[in-house]
Amino acid sequence: MPEKDGRFEAIIEKIRAKNFKLTPQRMAIARVLSDGGRHPTVEEIHEELRDRFPTMSLATVYRNVLLMKSLGEVMEIGFADGSNRYDGMRPHPHPHAICIACREILDPELSGLEDMSEEVARETGFEIVSHRVDFFGICPKCRAKK
């Protein structure tokens, strides 16, 4: 699936701007994260790239994903079981719809989220710097299996 809205180029440019080396492995990881519509685990990224880079370790993938996250180009979605998924398409806070059966993650477009953040700030006196909104349910594919 092709990357959308220049996300691959944005990730690569940020890496370049911070003077990190652009290795073929690093670029391949950025490509996987920017390909849109997916929220892969580090293990899934490693598995996808294993044939092209047979000597690349899981630790290398993990370090590169964390680098891209530290540059603000990848969003980490953590789960209670300690697992993480990564979003390189929309690295800013946004809502997710998560299937509790197959763990598919979708990015719904919700109007009013900005208003909700402002309302929480007014109600609590907090300066809101980030948010996380997740909706858990069963996706149409899993419902159809039942």
C-alpha positions in Angstrom: 0.0 0.0 0.0 1.6 3.4 -0.9 2.3 5.9 1.7 0.0 8.9 1.9 0.6 12.6 2.1 4.4 12.4 2.0 4.7 10.7 5.4 7.8 8.6 4.2 9.5 11.8 3.0 8.6 13.6 6.3 10.1 10.8 8.4 13.3 10.7 6.3 13.6 14.5 6.3 13.4 14.5 10.1 16.0 11.8 10.4 18.3 13.6 8.0 17.7 17.0 9.8 18.9 15.4 13.1 22.0 14.1 11.4 21.2 10.4 11.8 22.5 8.0 9.2 20.0 6.9 6.5 20.7 3.2 6.4 18.8 1.0 4.0 17.2 -0.8 7.1 16.2 2.5 8.6 14.6 3.7 5.4 12.7 0.3 5.0 11.4 0.6 8.5 10.2 4.2 7.8 8.5 2.9 4.6 6.6 0.2 6.5 5.5 2.8 9.1 4.4 5.2 6.5 2.5 2.8 4.3 -0.9 3.8 5.7 -3.8 1.9 7.2 -1.8 -0.2 9.5 -0.5 0.0 13.1 2.2 -2.7 13.1 4.1 -4.1 16.1 7.9 -4.1 16.0 7.7 -7.9 15.5 5.4 -7.4 12.4 7.8 -4.9 11.0 10.7 -7.3 11.5 8.9 -10.1 9.9 7.9 -8.0 6.9 11.5 -7.0 6.3 13.3 -10.2 7.2 13.6 -11.5 3.6 15.2 -8.2 2.4 17.4 -7.9 5.5 18.1 -11.4 6.9 20.7 -10.2 9.4 18.6 -7.3 10.8 17.7 -8.0 14.4 14.5 -7.4 16.2 16.5 -5.0 18.5 17.5 -2.9 15.4 13.9 -2.5 14.4 12.9 -1.6 18.0 15.7 1.0 18.2 14.7 2.6 14.9 11.0 2.7 15.7 11.9 4.4 19.1 14.2 6.8 17.2 11.3 7.8 14.9 9.0 8.1 17.9 11.5 10.3 19.7 11.6 12.6 16.6 7.8 12.9 16.7 7.2 11.0 13.5 5.7 7.8 15.0 3.0 7.4 17.6 3.1 4.5 20.0 -0.2 2.9 21.0 0.3 1.0 24.2 -1.9 -1.7 25.6 -2.6 -3.0 29.1 -0.8 -6.3 28.3 2.4 -4.4 27.6 2.3 -4.7 23.8 2.7 -1.7 21.6 1.6 -0.9 18.0 3.0 2.0 16.0 1.4 4.6 13.8 3.6 6.5 11.3 0.8 7.9 9.3 -0.7 10.1 12.0 2.0 10.6 14.7 -0.2 13.2 16.5 -2.9 12.3 19.1 -6.0 11.0 17.4 -8.8 8.5 18.2 -8.6 4.8 17.5 -11.2 2.1 17.1 -9.7 -1.2 18.3 -11.2 -4.6 17.7 -10.9 -6.7 20.9 -11.1 -9.9 18.9 -8.5 -9.5 16.1 -6.8 -6.3 17.4 -7.3 -4.4 14.1 -6.9 -0.7 14.7 -8.7 2.0 12.6 -8.4 5.8 12.6 -11.9 7.3 12.6 -12.2 10.9 11.7 -14.2 12.5 14.6 -15.4 16.1 14.6 -15.6 17.7 18.0 -12.4 16.2 19.5 -10.9 19.7 19.6 -14.0 20.9 21.4 -13.8 18.0 23.8 -10.1 18.9 24.7 -11.1 22.5 25.3 -14.1 21.4 27.4 -11.8 19.2 29.6 -9.4 22.1 30.0 -12.1 24.4 31.1 -13.7 21.9 33.4 -10.4 20.8 35.1 -8.1 23.8 34.7 -5.6 21.6 33.1 -3.5 22.8 30.2 -4.1 19.8 27.8 -0.8 18.9 26.0 -2.0 15.6 24.6 -4.8 13.1 24.7 -5.7 9.5 23.9 -9.1 8.4 22.9 -9.7 4.7 22.1 -12.9 2.9 21.3 -13.0 -0.8 21.9 -15.4 -3.2 20.1 -15.7 -5.9 17.6 -14.9 -5.1 13.9 -17.3 -6.0 11.1 -15.0 -8.9 9.9 -15.0 -10.5 13.4 -18.8 -10.0 13.8 -19.4 -11.7 10.4 -17.4 -14.8 11.6 -19.8 -15.4 14.4 
